[in-house]
Amino acid sequence: MSDRFYPVPIARLFTLLKQEWEARRSMLGLPRTVFFTPSASDRFRSRRYGRLLETPVGVAAGPHTQLTQNLVAAWLCGARYLELKTVQTLDTIEVTKPCIDAADEGYNCEWSQELTLAQSEEEYCKAWVLIHVLQRFLGHDIAPSELGCLFNISVGYNMEGIRKPNVQHFLDAMTRPNPRIRELCAELAPLVPDLALGAIPDIITDHVTISTMHGCPPDEIEGIAAYFIAERRLHTAVKCNPTLLGPVALRTILNDVMGFEVDVPDAAFEHDLKWEDAIGLIARLLEKARETGVAFGVKLTNTLESCNIRRVLPAKETMHYMSGRALHPVSLELAHRLSEQFGGTLDISFCAGIDADNVADVLSCGLTPVTVCTDLLKPGGYARLSQYMENISAAFEATKFELPETGRVGGPGGDRAVLFEKLQALAARTLHAEACRKGAHPWDSIKGRRELGPFDCVKAPCVESCPTNQKVPLYIALAAEGRHDEALRVILEDNPLPHATGMACDHKCQERCTRINYDSPVLIREIKRYVARNGQVPAPVAGPEKGVNVGVIGAGPAGLSAAYYLTLAGARVTVYDENGRPGGLLERALPGFRLDRGFLRRDFERILSMEVTWKQERVGNRDDFNRIVGAHDAVFLGVGARASRELHIEGEDLPGVVPFLDFLEGVNEGRIKNIGHRTVIIGGGNSAMDVARTAQRLRREHDHVMVLYRRTRKEMPADLEEIRDLLEEGIEIRELVAPIRAHAENGRLNQLLCARMTLSDPDESGRRRPVPEPDGEFVLPVDMILSAVGQDPELGFLDGTAVALTRWGTVAVRPDGCATGHEKVFAGGDVVRGPMSIIAAVADGKNAAREIGQRHGLVFPKDRLPKAVLPARADLILHRARRWAPSVVAHTGPDARATFAMVAGDLTTDQLVAEARRCLACHLFCDVCVSVCPNRANISYEATRREWSVPSLVREGDHFGVASTTPLVISQEAQVANIKDYCNECGNCVTFCPSAGRPFADKPRLAISMETFDREPETVFCERTASSHTVHFHAPEGDGLVRTSPGDPGFTFEWRGARGTISWADFTCTDATGGPDTLDLAPLAPVAVLLDAFVRGTLIL
């Protein structure tokens, strides 16, 4: 497997485009719903270098501009300023792979083109011709002499290289009449006989952007620019580095204000262009351009050299280059300062963190054109440009703004004073914009642990990450349609506690919502809460009695879940709990500002309204436990983790040191109404946040509440929203502090000896390990310590029973389920997992119920769930190219949080609909890897659902018999393959694929040409003739082929000297001849899947 490109001839590429258009009304996987169709009335049309620019938006020199199909894809979606990928004389360099990390701000180690200069010239010429052809093919209504699109060449990196013959030939080919244009037109002419191609200009461009090496001296930069201005007479722009701001300003903005953990080395500032040199250089070049009669300007900005501290890209690359949203405030400030220096008259084009939300603001300051890269590397890809056009159009129409003409000799047009004022205001506003800060995107990658195979990869990450695998996209879609009752039915299928989880779930589903890669996750928990409160379903009915009697010990989420599902299946359940109310710690310990107990109890009442027997009874010893076990056919143990974990410090048993569960239960029961004057909470999880916020509400005048945590806030395991709420309420977090000893005076707690900590290497949790600083001990005055460092189960009653415990003191269960060492006892929830989450406990209860049911012959009823209205694929692709801000849930203001009333409000009905419509319906098809590939190497196709038993044949005399079979199941129509010719293994699809896999390597790899097939050992090649379709394949045992014709009941194969016919229906083969004595047909099955799609026209090659 190699990372090289195999460029495709123009006639073949156009044929593929045309076939896809005729079959799907799409090109390069982009449906026409995301195409841009120009109009003379578009307010954002402008002129640059004297030529029409249909839109002021383009793609930056980079991964989106090195192949023909990349440029075509960008043009289809509205990019009209195409900055061709930078070329240099060294055109056979090896690029480290993976080379792109665009999970949030972007990083790359890909610093030049991966094609030879001759190949680059060919790709750009092909794109030039194809875009002219497609303009006519798609019926764009403009004057034939105006393409409305500019090709901007980008050249580097020093004068010596630029003077080399291969670069000089490239420059001539791009800026002077090029006979290759006519040759390409001749190749296309038979395919488009109705289109006149003679008018396509044979000169591609008259403008250049200079990209210089980091460390290029100022006089050499000036010399290169002067060469292009005076000798080549090209309109010229110099691309400036962000380091031009200087180390203090750049690091202040990037690290201190915006909070990005980016390490820009001192060397970057030392070897890059300095401010004083740049000002003089720009002034002299402006004068030279005026004298020559061409335009001069600057491009802001280049990527930012930074240390490879993330280690996502290969460690051998000690430096990588940052792009994307982290550069946006930096580059706007640089634009502001440069514009101010030159009285607002400097021609500045812009590329730094542009997205659909900020593009109109940037353009309205006269920074035009703008180009984009990192945003288009994220899900949605090129299709994201459609929202750019909509937002620009709306903004310009609202303000009646018109873009000035740029690229003029003597400077850009427009009212430069007004534009400068706008730029000054935008730069200042951006420095204070929360959306620009690193903390505005706190989520990690949505990648999961699921393996990625060649087929059937569609799995909504929200469903996959939910312990109960709730059908999140379905109930959200129903909620969007206003079908709340049906949405609640869907929730209850997998979760009998919708109120509890709608208020207090840790919502792991949201942490893997695909919307994270656009803006922020769908508010799944809040949607569930709305549905739970507003949906109406009949009361549950116990299933017909099956003679199975089950005891459930513990009435927390796990126990109640087990009781619910078992009762539905016909068991008769008795719940044992020492408390007077069901709910466990949900009822007893969770503070009121987190949940509404009135609604919470609806879940419990609904379950107990079935034929469930309730017994308030403590299981205090082994005899109690054995008695309950003896009375039932099976027992589920769900007693939770009811004991607060000890601090293991001296003085822990002093009065005033209170375990957090005792504190929370005491507050809820009204026994604890005050705290100490100086109260500290020790811990960093959600429980610690609950304790601190509860203590804050009991605070009297002059009382102080503080959280001590041994790591930093960044390492806190608490949910981000819990930390946010705590800080909003004015509670102090003292980081890097660990308790050593509590001290009392006259029997009263008065001091806590602490150690200052520092972070060392990561521990088994992946967080950096805290270690004490030398001489770092200090004393805190305290009179109350609330210990919140974890919980443990209380399981003394299991001593001497067959139920074994783990070394952590939790119940040991079998790896494949909930069964314990006792044949009748099952367990789940916190008693097995340790303190986890409500929904994990619900899942354990549900799974244990199914295990018990399987053992005792219970059949679980399955609701015939409703179906939601499915969007058209093309419309869904458009939807998946949109940023869409989440609804803002009303919260009680921090100043009004003195009581225990719920802080978080509910969605309104309008908000519910808007929020539900943000869902990307990932369960229908995925195609994330398709959309993020800048080269369009990953493609989607439809397979036929199959269940094949693929035989391994063995020779029996003069025929073959079946020795064994291997199953191949294709359960989904939506599939993905990889076109090797287009793929350079940049790794971008790996970043965003929600599985643990690598789509470019794990999916079937297709070769567009036999040449590619011969060179790449893991590819297949699809070949069509007038009468048949053939797929050639490589296999470890040798190359082969499968062949069929439309309408045939099967296909033939030739492999390993054998031949035969295989049935499409069941993969049987009755006529195999030749070849070895044993012939395993398993390698043919995935190839047959591709052959079927090729024949049916869903795989277009």
N, C-alpha and C positions, 0 to 999 in steps of 0.2 A: 504494500500500500504506500503510495507516494503522495507528496503534497504539491505536485506540479499541476499547472493548468494545461489543458489541451484546447486552444481556441477553435471555434467552430466556423466553417466557411459561411459567408454571408447568405448564400442561397439556401443552405440547410437551415440556418437560423431563422430566416424569414419564413421558410416552409413550416417550421415548428410554430412560429407565432401565428401564422394563418390557420393552421390546423386547430390550434387551441381556440382561436377566436371563433371559428366556425362551429366548433363542438360545444364551447362553454361560454362564449362571449367574455373571454378573459385572455390575457397574455401574460406569460411568465408568472402564472399563478395569481395575477392581480385582476379581479373582476372589473368590469366597466363601471361599477358603482364607485370605484375609487379613482377613475380616470379624471383628469382635468381637461375640460373642453373650453378653449379660449373664446372670448367674445370681445368685440370692439368696445363694448360698454364697461368692461372690467376697469374699475377705478385704480387698481394697482398696476396697470400697465405703465411702462416708462421707457426711457431710452438710455442706453449706455454705449459709449464709444460710437455714437451716431446710429446705433442699430436698435430695432425694437426688442424689448424684453417683455414677453407676455406676462411674466410674474417676476417679482423681485427676489425669488427664492431659488436656491440651487443646492447642489450637493458638493461638499468640500473635497479637495484632493485627498483621496484615501481609498478605503475598501469599496466604496460605492462607485468609483470612477475608473477602474482599471480594465474592465472587460466591456465588450460591446453591449451585452445584455444588461449590465448594471446601469449603463447610461440610458438605455432604452427604458428600463423600468422606472428610473428617476423621472425621465421626461414624461412618460405616460401619466404619472401621478402629479405632475405640475412643476417639477424642477426645470428651470429655464436658464440658470447660470451654472454651467457644468464645468467645474474645476477639475481638469483631467489629472490623474494621479501623477505625482512628481516623478520626473525621469532624471537619470544621471548617466554618466559614461560607464560606471561600473554596473552593468546590467545583468550580471549572472550571480548576484549575491545569494547567500543562503539566509532565509528568514527563520528565526527560531519559532517553533510552534508548540503550544498555541501562542498566538501573537496578539489576541484581543481579549480584554476583560472589561466588559461594559455593564456590569451588574448594577452600578449606580453611576458615579462619575467614571469616565472611561480611562483605560490605560492600554497602551500598545507598545510592542517592540518591533513593529513593522514600519521601517523607516524609508522604504523606497519601493519602486515597482517590482513585481515578481516576474515580469516578462522582459525579454530582450527589447532593446529600442526598436528593432524592426517589427517585433510582435506588437509593441505598444502603438506604433504608427498604424499598423494594420487594424488594430482594434478601434482606434479613434476614427480612422477613415470609414470603417464599416458602420460605426455608430452615426457618423455624420450623414452617410447615405441613407441608412435605415430610418433615421428620424425624419428626414425629408420625405421618404416614401410613406411612412406611417402617417405623417401629417395629411397627405393626400388620401391614403387608404381609409383613414378614419373620418375623412370629410371635414376637417377643420376649415372654417370659412375665413381665410385671410388672403391677403394679396400674395401671389406666388413668389414674389421677390423678397418677402419678409418671412424668415423662418421663425422669428420671435424667440430664438434660443441662441445663446452664446457659448462657444467652446473656449475656455480659458486654459492655456497651457501653463503648467507649473514645471519649472526647471531648477535643478540644483547641481552640485552644492558649492562648487568653487569655480573660479575662472579657468583654471587649468582644465578641469573636466568639461566645462561648457565649450571650450575651444577644440575639443577632440572631434575627429571626423564623424564618429557615430552620432554625437549630439548635434553637430552642425547639419548633418543629413536630416535628422529628425526635425530640426527647426525649419529647414527649407521645405520639408514635406508638409508641415503644418501651416506655414505662413506664405507660401508661394504656390502658384498653380501646380497641382499634383495630378499627374496622369492616372494615378491609381484610382481616383474618384471615377473617372470615365470607365475604367475597367470593371469596377464594382457595379456600376450602373448597368453595364452590359451583361454581367452575370445575373442581375436581378430582372432584367427586362422581360425574359420569357415568362416569369412568374407573375408579372403585373402588366400585361399587354395594354391595359386601358389607361395606364399612368404614363405621362410624359416625364422622362427622367433627365432629359437633356438640359433642363434649366437648373439642375442642382449645381451650385457653385463648386469650383474645383480649388478654391482657397478656403481653408477652414477657419482661420482666425488671424487677427492682427493685434493681439494683446497677450501679455505674459505676466505671470506672478513669479517672483524670484523667491525661492526657498533656499536659504543658506544654512550650512552646517552650523550646529552649536559650536561656537568658538571661532567662527569666521571673522577676521579682523574688519574694522569699519571701512578702511580704505578699499578692501577687496569687495565688500558689499556695494560700495559706491561705484567701484569700477565695473562690476557686473551690470548694475542698473544702467550706468552710462553707456555701456556697450549695447544693451537692448534699445535704449532710447536713440542714441546717435547713429550707431552702425546698422542696427536692424530696423530702426524707426518703428518700433512697436510701442503701443500704449503699455505702460509698465506699472506694476505695483510691487512693493517690497513687503513680504510677510514678516511681521515683527514678533518677537518672542515676548511672552508675559513678563519675563525677567526685566524688561525695559522699565518697569515700575520701580525697580530697586528692591533690595532684600527687606527693608523695614516695612515699606508699604505693602508689598506682596504677602509677606508672612503675617502681617497684622490682619489683612483682609481674609486670607485663606485659612490660617490656623486659628487666630484668636477670635475674630468676629464670626466667621462662618463655621468654624469647628471641624474642618476637614483635617484628618490625620495624614497629612502629606508632608514628606520630608524632602524639601528642595535643598540640595547641597550648596554650600558656598561656591563651589566650582562653577555651578550654573550661572551665577551672577558674575563671576570673575571672567569667564570666557565669552559671555554673550555681549551684545551691543549695549553700551551705556547710554543714559539719557542725553548727556551733553553731546556725545558723538552723533546720536540719532538726529537731534535737532538740526545740527549743522549739515549733516548728510541729506536730510529731507529737503532743507531749504535749497541747497545747491542743485539737487536733482529736479526740484520744481522749476528752477530757472532754466536748466538744460532742456527740460521737456518743452517749456514755452518756446525756447529758441528753435527747437527742432520741429515743433508743430504737432506734438503728441501729448497725451494725457499722462499724468503721474499721480499715484496715490499710494496708500498703505493698506495692507490687509491685517486685521486684528482678529485673532492672534494665532500664532503657531501653538503646537502642543507644549506642555511644560515638562521639562526634564525633572525627574524626581527619582528618589531611591525606591527600589523594588522591595518594599517592606511587607506588602500583602502576600507575596509568594504565590499568587494565583498563576502568574506567568512564570516560566522557568527561572529557577534561582540563578542560573548562569548569567542571566541578564541582570546585572547589578543595578542598572538604570532602566526605567521605562518612561513613557511619555504620556502625560495626563491630558485629558480633554473633557468635554461635557460640562455639566452644570456647575462644577466647582470653579471653572474658569470664567463663568458669566459675570459675576460682580468684579472680578479682577480686570477683565478685558473692558468692561464698560468704564471703569475708572480710568484705565489707560486711554481709552477713546476720548473721554472727557478732557484729560490733561493734554493730549496731543491736539485736540480741537481748539482748546483754549490757547495753546501755544501759537497756533497758526490762525488765530482770529476767526475760527469757525469755518475756514475756507478749504481745509484739507479734505481731499477725497478719501473717505474711509469706508471700505467694505468690511463686513463683520462675520465672524464665525467663532462662537464660544458659548456653548450651552444653550443654543437656540432650541426652542420647542414651541408647540402650538399656543401656549399661554403667553409667552413673552415676545413672539415674533413681531406682532403689530406695534408694540411699544418701541422696539428697537428701530423698526423701519420709520416710525413717525418722528424719530430724531434725525433722520437723514442719513443714517448708517445703512447704505444700500449698495449693492445687493447683499443679502445675508445667505450664508451657506450653512449646511448642517451635516453632521456625521453621526455623533454618538446617539442622538435621539432616534435615528433611523436604524440603529443596531439593536434596538429593543423590540419586543413583540409588537406587531403591526407593521414594522419595517417601513418600506417606501410608502405604503398606504397611509401612514401618518400625515403625509404631506397634504392630503385632502382637507384635513381640519385646519392646517395652516392657511389654506386659501380662503376657507370660510371665515376664519377669525380675522384675517387681514381685511377681507371685503367688508365685513360688518363694522370693524373699527374705522376704516377709512370712510365708509358711508356715513357713519354717525358723526364724524368730525369734518366731513367734506375735504379730507386731506388728499393731496395729490403728491406723488413722489417727484422729487426734482430730477432733472436730467443729470446724469453723472458720466464720468469718463470724458469730460470735455477738456479741450485745451484751455488752460487758464483757470480751471477749477470747476467744481460742481455748481449747478444752479440752485434755485430756491432762495428763500429768505434765510440766510445763514445765521443771522442773529437770533431769530426765533427758534431755528432748529438747534442752535447751541444751548439755548435756555432749556429746551426740552431734554436734551442730552444731559445737561448738568443736573436737572431734577431727577431724571431716571437713574443716573449713576448713584445719587445720594439715596434715593428711595430703595434701590436694590440692596444697598449695604445694610438696610434695616429690615429687609423682607424676610420673614420667617421661612417662607417657602424656599429660599435660596440656601438655607443653612443645612449642614449635614444632618442635624437632628430632625429635619422635616421628612427624612426618609430613613427611619430607624430599623427597617426590616432587613433580615438576612435573606439569602437566596431561598427561593421556594423549592429548590431541588429536594427530592425525597430519596428513599432507599430502594425503590422498586427497580428491578432490573429492566433493561430495555431490550426487547427482542426484535426480530425482523418484521413482525406483524403485531397487530392488536395492541396499540400503545395508548389508546384513548382512555384516560382515567382522570376525572376532575380532581385536582389536588385537594380541594376542600373536603371531598368525600373520602379520599384516601387518608387524610390526616386526622379525620374524626374517628375516635375509638369505636363509635357505634356505626360508622359508615353511613351517617344520615344522608338522605338524598337531597342534598342542599340545593343544587341547581333546579331541581323539580319544584320544591316548595317555594323557592324564590320566584320562579316563573309564574306559579299560580298566584302568589301574592301580588305580583305586578299586574295580573289580570283582574285583581279584586276578588279572587276565589279563595277567601280566607278559610272557610270551612274545609275545603279540600286540601288546602295547604297544611292545616292542622292534622288532618288524617295522615298525610305523608310523614309529618314529624313523628307522630305517635307510633308509626310503624317500627321505628328504631329507637325511640326515646320517650319513655312515659313521664318524664319530668320537664316538660317544655317551659313551665314558668320558672323553675329553678335554674335551668340552663340558659334561659332567656335573660336572666338577671346576673348570674354569678358564674357562668361557665368561663373557663380560661381560653376559650375560642381558639384552639390551635388551627382550626379551619381558616381563620382570618390570616394567620401567620404564613399560610401557603396559598393565599388567594392570588390568582394570576394578575389581578389588578395592581398588585404591588409593583409590577414592572411598568406600570403606566402612571399611577398617581398614589392611590392608597387602597387598602382592601375594602371590599364590600362589607358593610356593617351587618354581617350575618347574624350575630347574636341579637342585635336590636330588631332585625326583621323577625326572628323567631319570637322575641318577646311580644311584638305587636300581634303576630298571628295567634299566639297563645292567649292573649287577652281578648282578642276580637273574634277568633274563630269559634264556631259552635259545632260540637260533635256529640252523638248520643253517648250516654254513659256506657262504659265497657261492661260486657257481660261475660261471666265465667263460662268457660267451655263445658260441654257435657262431661259429667264426672267420669273419670277413667279408673278410679280405684287406687290412685297414687296419692300418698300423703307425704307432704314435704314440710319440714320445719325450717324457718329462716331465723337465724340469730343475728339481730341487729337491724334496726329500721332506718338506716341511712340510705343514701342513693343506691348502693349496691344491693342491699337487702330488698328494698322496695321494688327495684327493677326486676330482680329474680322472682319476687312474689307476683308481680304483674304478668310476666310472660308465662310463668308456670300455670297461673290461674286461667289465663286465656286458653291454654292447651288442655285444660281439664283436670289438672292436679288440684288438690285441696291443700291450702297453705295455712300454716299457723306462724305468725310473726311474734318473736320474743324480743322484748326490749326493756331495759331497766327504767326507761323514762316514760312519762305519762303521755308524751306526744311523739309521733313518728318524725323522722327527718334527720336524726343524728345531729352532727355538728352544724349542719345547715340551719336547723331549728335553734340549737342551743348557743352556738358560738359566733356565727356570722353576724356582724353588726348591721343595724337597721339601715344605715346609709348605703349599704350594698344591695339590699333587697327589700321587697314589700312582703311581709310575712302573710298578709291576707291572701295574696295571689299564690305565694309559695305553698300554702296549705291546701290550695285547690288540687295540686298534684297529688298530695298525700291522700286527701279525701277521695279522690277519684279512684285510686288504687284500692283503698280499704273498703270502698262501696261495693266491690265485688265480693265474692264469697271467701273473704280472707278473715281468718280469726286473729284477733289481737290479744296478746297476753303481756301485761306489764310484769316482767319477771327478770330478775338479775341472774345471769349465769356466773356464779361466783367461784365455783370449784369444779373439780373433775366429776364429782357425782352428779351435779346439776347438768353438766354437759352430756354425760353418758345417759342420763335419764331421757333427755330430749332426743338424742340419737336413737335410743331404743324405741321411742314412741313413733318414729317416722321411717318411711322407706328411704328417704334421703334428707340430708341437712345441708343448707347453704350457710356458710359462716361469713358474715359481713359486718363485724363489730367495729371496723374502722381502726384508726390510730388515735386513741383517746387520751394518751399521756403526753404531756409536754416534755420534750427532750431536755436533759440537764445541760448546764453550762460547763460543768467539770472545772469549776474554779473554787478556790477557798472562800468560805463565807457565803456559799450559795444557799445555805439553810437559814440564813439570818431573816428575822422579820423585815418585811419591806422588799424582799426578793420574791417576786410572784411569777409562777409559770403562766404563760400567756393564755392557755385555755381556761385556767381558773379565773383569770382576769376577765376574759371576754364573757364567759358564762355568768360570772358574778355581776357584770354590768347589765347583761340582758335580763337577768332575774331581779335586778334592782338592789342587790346586796352591796355592790360597790358603786359609790356615787362620787367619790373624790379620788384625786391622785396626790402624789407628793409635790412639794414646791419645785423640786428638781428631779424630774422623772426621765430615765433613760430606757430606751428599748434596744435590746441587743439582737441583731439579726438583719437580714436583707431580703427576705422572701415576701410573698404576698401576706402571710400571716403577720409579719412584723409591720407591714404597712397598715393592716387592719388595726393592730394593737395601738400603733402610734396615733392614728386618726381617731380612734375611740378615746384614747387618753386626752387628746387635744380638746375633745368635746366636753370632757369633765374638768377642764382647766379652770381654775379661779384666777383672779387678778394676781399677777406676779408669778404664777406657776409657769414652768418652762418644760417643754417636751423636746427630747432630742433622740435621734436614732444613731446608734454606733454600729459601724460596719467595718469589717476587717479588710475588705478590698475597696475598690473605688465604686462609684455609682454605676459606671459602665459595666462592671461585673455583677451587679446585683441580679439575683434570679427573679426578683419581682417583675410583674408585667409593667411595661412602660407606662401604661395609663394609671396604674396604681402609684407609681413613683411621681408621675405628674400631679395627680390629685393631692398627694401628700405635700409636695412642695407648694402647690397653690394655697394650701391651708396654713402655710407659714411654719411648717415643721422643719427643723434643722436636721440635716444629715451630716454627721461627722465621719468622714471617710478615713480608711487606713488606721483604724483604732480597734484593738482587741482587749477585752477585759482580762485581768490577771487575778485580782483579789478584791472581795467586798469587805468593808471594814465598818464596825459599829462602835459607837461611843455611848456608854450608859444604856446598852441594850438597844440602841436605835441606829439604824443604818445611816451613815453620814458620808462615806467616801467609797470611791471605786478606783482602785489602782489599775491603770491601763498601760498598754504598750503601743507606741507608734509603729506601724507596719510599713513595709515596702513590698512591692510585687516582684516575685522571682519568676522562674520558669513555669509554664502551665502544668497543672496537675491532671488527674484522670478525667476531670470534668471539662477540661479544655480551657479553664480559666487560670490566670496566672496565680501562683501560690503565694499567699502572704507570709512573710517572715519578719520577725521583730528587727527594728533598727537598733544598732548599738546605742546604749545609753538613752533609749527612747522612752523610758517609763515616765509617767506623769499621773497626777491625781485629779480626779473629777469629784467635786462635791455633789452628792446625790442623796436623796432620801427615799427613792423608789426605783427598783430595777425590774423591768418586765422582760423576762427571758423568752425570746421567740426564735429559737434556732432549730426548730423541727418538732416532729411528733413521732411517737412509737406506739405500737399496739400493746394492750395489756392482755396477755395470753396465759396467765398462770393456770387457768382452768384446763389448759391442754396438757399440763404435765402428766406424764404417764399414759397418754393416749397414743394412738397410732398416727395422729396428726403431727408431722415433723415441722420443725422451724428452721429457717435459714440462719446463717451467721449474723444477719442483721436483726434477728428477732421477729421476722415476719413469717407467715405461714408458707411452707414450701408446697408448690403445686407442680404438676407435670408441665413440661415445656409446651405441650400442645393443647393446653386447656386449663381447667379450673379444678380438676380432681386432685385431692390430697392423698396422703398415704393411707388414709382410712377409706375403706371401700364405699362407705355411705356418705362421706363428707366432702363437700366442695367448698371453695372459698374464692373471694374476689374483693376488689376495692382496696382501700388503704391497708387492710390487714395482710394483703399479699404484696402490694406495690410499695408500701410506705405512703406517706402523705403525697397524694397526686392531685387529681382533679375530679370534679363531680361527674363529668361525662365519661371519664375512664372507669369510674365506679359503676356507672349505669351500664357501660359496655360489658364489664365483668359479670354483672348480674344477669344480663341478657344472655351472654355466652354460657354461663353456668346453667341457666334454665334450659338451654338447648342441649347441653351435655346430659343433664338429668333426664330430659325428655327422651333423648335417644336411647338412654339406658333402659327406660321404663316404657318405651313404646308410645310416647305422647307425640301427637301431630300438631304442629303449631299452625294456627290459622293464618292465612295470608290475605290481607285486604287487596281487593282489585283497585289499584291506585289509579287516580285520574291522570289524564295526559294534558300537558300544556300545549299551547299553540307554538309550533316550531318555526323559527325564522328561516327565510331563504338563506342559502349558503352565502350568496353574494352580499346580502344585507348584513349578515353576521360578520363577514370579513370587514366590511365598512365599520360596523360597530366596534370591532376589535382594533380599529385603528384610531380610536378616539380617547383622549383624556377626558375624564368626567369627574369633577370634584365631588366628594362625598357629601351627604346631607350632614348638617351640623345638629347633633342631638342637644337639646336644651339641657344644661346643667345648672344646678343651684350655684350662684356665685360664691367664691371663697369667703366673702364677708358675711354670707348668710348661712354658713354651715355650722352654727352653734348647736343644732339639734341633731337627732338621729334620723331625720327624714331622708328619704332616698335622694342622692345627689344627681344621678343620671335620670333624665326624663325619658319619655317615650317618643318615638317617631310620630309625627302627624301623618294623616292619611296621604297627603300629597308627598311628604318626604318618603313614606314607605314605597310608593310607586316609583319615585325617582331613584331611590336607592336600589330597589330590586332591579330596575332596568339597567343599572351599572353592571350587573352580572354578565360575564362573557360566555356563559353556556359552554364551559369547557368539556362537558360530558358528551356533547354532540360530535365534535371533532376537535382535534388539538391544533395541529399545523403551526405550533409556535416555531419549530425549527424551520419551517418553510418561510415564515414571514421575516425572521431575523437574519436570514442568509443574504448578505449583500450581493452574492454572485448568482442567486436563484438556483443553487445547486440542489437544495432539497425540494422535492415536488410531491404533491398529493395526487392520489389516484384512488379509485374505488375497486375493491376486490369483491368477489362473490363469497358469501358465507359458505364455509365448507366444514364437514367433519369427515376426514379421510382416515382410514386405517391403511397406512402405507406399507406394502409388503417388502419383506426381504426374501428373495427367491433363492431356491436351491434346485440344482439340476436333478431330475429324477428320470433317468433314461433319456428319451428323446424330447422331453419337455421340462418345464420348470414347475415346481410346487412352492407353496408358501411355507417358509420356515417360521416366520414370526412377523408381527406387524408393529409399526410405530405410529401413534396417533399424530395427526396434524389438524388442529382446529383453527379455523379462521372465523372469529365470532363478530368481527366488525367490518363494515364496508369501508370506512375511512382508513386509508393507509398512506404511508410515506416511503419514498425511495430517494436515493441520492444519486445525482448525476456526477460521475467522477470527473468528467471533462471540465466542469465548472468549479470543482472543490479544491481549495488549497489548505484545508484542514486548519482554518484560522481559530477554531474553537468556540466561535460565538454561539453556535447552536447548542453546544454543551452547557454553556452558562445558563441558558434560559429553558432548556428542556426540564420539565418537572420531574422526570425520572432520574435515576442515578447513571443513566447511560450517555453514550456519545452518538447522536443520530447519524452523523456523517460516516461512522464506522459500523454501527449496529444495524442500520437499515440496508436493504438490498442496494448494491452499487451498480449503476447503469453506465454503460459506455455509449456515447453517441456515435462513435465510429469504430470500425474494426481495428483501426490502428490503436486506439485507446484500449480496446479489449485485449489486443495482443500484448500490450505493455503492462497492463494492470491485472494482476492475477486473481483479484477477488471480484471482478466485474462480470456482468452479463451484457450481451449485445442483442438488441431486438432488430430483426430484419423483416421487411415486408415485401412481398412480390404481388403480382396480380392475382395469384391463386392461393397463396399461403402466408402464414405468419410463423416466424422461427425465432427462437431465443437460444443463442449460444451461451454456454456457461463453462466456468472453470470449476473443478472439484479436485480434492486431494488425489483421487484415484485416476484423474485424467479429464480432459475436456470433452464436452458433449453438446448435444442440442436436443430441443424438443420442438415439434412442429405440428401445426394444425391449420385447418381452414374454417372459416365461419360456417356454423351449422353442424360441424362434425360432432359426433357423440363422444369423441375422445381425442387423444393426441398421440403422435408417434414419438419415439425417442431413439437416439443413436448415442451409445455411450459404452466405453470399455469393450468395444467390439460386439456389443449386443444390440439388438433391435427389438422393438415391440410396440404394442398399442396399449394405451392406458385409458380407462374410462374416466370421463369427467365426474360421473355420478359418485363412484365409490373407490376410484383409484385401483381397480382390479386390472390385472394384466394376464391374459390367457395365451398370448402368442409370442412370448419372448423367445428369441433364437440367438445363438452365438454367444460369445463372451465367456466369462469365467463360470465356474461351477456354482458359485454363490454370488448373488447380485442384490445388494441392498439398494432399493429404489428411493431411500429417504432423501438423498441429495436432489432428486428430481422434483420433489413436492413443492418446495418454495419457488423453484423456477417455473413450475406449472401455474402457480398463482399469478406470477407476472405474465406468463403467456396468455392466460385467460383475460387479464386486464388489458393487455396489448390488443388482443383480438376484438374485444368489446369497445375499444377506443377510449377507455378511461385512463390508460397509461399512454401518454402522447410522447412518442419518440421518433 
